[in-house]
Amino acid sequence: MSDSTSPRGSLSDAFPRGSLSDAFPRGSLSERSETKRVERGAQRRDETPTEVQASTPSGRSTRFVSPSARSTPREEAARGESKRPAPHVTVDEVELAAELTGDTDTTATPAVAEYALWLGDDALILSQQLGGWIAHAPELEEDVALGNIALDLLGHARSLLHYASTAWAGTTDGRSEDDLAYFRDEADFRSAWLFEQPNGDFAQTIARQLTASAYMFELYSALRASKDATLAAVAEKALKEVDYHRDHAVQWTLRLAGGTEESRRRIIRALRDVWPYVDELFRDEPLIDELGGIAARPSTLRPGFDAAIAAVFTEAELDIPDVSASSGGGRRGRHFPTMGHLLAEMQVLARQHPGASW
């Protein structure tokens, strides 16, 4: 795609080469013996947390942190370097913005509701997809990690679909967030095709996660400045979680690209498979013109996305896939062929037992 050419050279200063490879040396995953795994685990526990910071072309600071290099509070306390409180389970009162809890009289206009459906459907469909990995991930820790990411996304979807539902409040067509999730037909959904791509193998899921989370990070960063208080509040909360999602995908991309020949072959193939659906995320639809100052203009998010992806690809010695862009059409109700099966699986229980509660 001509407009997605990586500005790789310009990022070499922003993301010094070797910094990420120090944390994830190439070939480390090819050393599969249990002895090596134990040695690496012990080494990482002694490492200082690794954080790479840089500025995107837009001037915003971005960072990638190695999860394996992070110390737990208990480990820090044992070294006498505790910067955080030791693990302590408690139930505290958490004050959420009223916009997140729905405790406001704010009602979305039809245009804002449509935009909220775009973003809510993206999060909902991706959450449903990731749920399929629970008990099937390549290692137990990933079962938990992908499940947690799916829950984060489901939370974003609930906030956005709830806000969208206020557009129908007090009408004969009144809908709840559950109605929007479970009782819409395929043509009524507004998710982009990237989020509808099947899980495939683990590399395919990571490639989709890398592109999806890099896009969402730019989206929510921009949406925090929205004139719509509800969308701004949702973005403020979601950004912190999406930052972790992006970090998780970056680390796995580096590990797969720098692992065995087979893992590298698979991540290259997976990136090539998902790349045709990236362009749709950054197309300016007529609705965006109607929501000036409220919606984040998709085309303005592309430079930040390209910068983050280029930094990862440079470190992993990967190339931007040379493939044609898909026409997409999810924002207008035209979906990838697998969408019908995904919705059937997600909606079957609610449709068989409408109104059921527990």
Disulfide bonds with the S-S distance in Angstrom:
none
